[in-house]
Amino acid sequence: MTTASSCTVGDVTTLDGIPCTTALRTVIDIAPDVDPAHLELIVHDCLARQLFTVAEARRRLAQPDMATRAGADLLGRVLPA
């Protein structure tokens, strides 16, 4: 579970007036709980729907708070080159 205190400002968006995590942060958070093939499908779907870009994902993964997140490493492995 992700708490507000573990999210940066860029990890939160508002949908219909309700604060929630961005698609990118959600993918990072669920990555440890899905098999790699499913994660790859999720990432490709998000990219196709323009929920985030590869460049945005790489920038977020490079931030210091992602260094200890297992999902960040897993996402980095399945991102297209």
C-alpha positions in Angstrom: 0.0 0.0 0.0 1.2 3.4 -0.8 0.7 6.2 1.6 0.6 9.9 0.9 3.8 10.4 2.9 5.7 8.0 0.6 4.7 9.9 -2.6 6.3 13.0 -4.0 4.2 15.8 -5.4 4.7 14.4 -8.9 3.3 11.0 -7.9 -0.1 12.4 -7.1 -2.8 13.6 -9.5 -6.5 14.4 -9.2 -9.2 12.6 -11.0 -12.8 13.9 -10.6 -11.6 15.9 -7.6 -10.1 12.8 -5.9 -6.4 12.7 -5.2 -4.7 9.5 -6.5 -1.4 8.2 -7.6 -0.3 8.7 -11.2 -0.3 5.7 -13.6 3.5 5.7 -13.4 3.6 5.5 -9.6 0.9 2.9 -9.6 2.9 0.7 -12.0 6.0 1.1 -9.8 4.0 0.1 -6.7 2.4 -3.0 -8.2 5.5 -4.2 -10.1 6.7 -6.5 -7.3 3.3 -8.2 -7.2 2.9 -9.2 -10.9 5.0 -11.5 -13.0 7.4 -9.9 -15.4 5.4 -10.8 -18.6 2.3 -9.2 -17.1 4.3 -6.1 -16.0 5.6 -5.8 -19.6 2.0 -5.8 -20.9 0.9 -3.2 -18.3 3.8 -0.9 -19.3 3.1 -1.3 -23.0 -0.6 -0.5 -22.4 0.3 2.6 -20.4 2.7 3.8 -23.1 0.1 3.1 -25.8 -2.5 5.1 -23.9 0.0 7.9 -23.3 -0.4 7.7 -19.5 3.4 8.2 -19.3 6.4 8.1 -21.6 9.6 6.1 -21.4 11.5 9.4 -20.8 9.2 10.3 -17.9 9.5 6.8 -16.4 13.3 6.9 -16.7 13.5 10.4 -15.1 11.3 9.2 -12.2 13.3 6.0 -11.7 16.5 8.0 -11.5 15.3 10.0 -8.5 16.9 9.1 -5.2 13.7 7.9 -3.5 13.3 5.2 -6.1 16.7 3.6 -5.2 15.2 1.3 -2.6 11.9 0.5 -4.3 11.8 -3.0 -5.8 9.2 -1.9 -8.3 11.5 0.8 -9.7 14.1 -1.8 -10.6 11.5 -4.1 -12.1 10.0 -1.3 -14.1 13.4 -0.3 -15.4 14.0 -3.8 -16.7 10.8 -3.9 -18.8 10.9 -0.4 -20.2 11.6 -0.3 -24.0 15.0 1.1 -25.0 
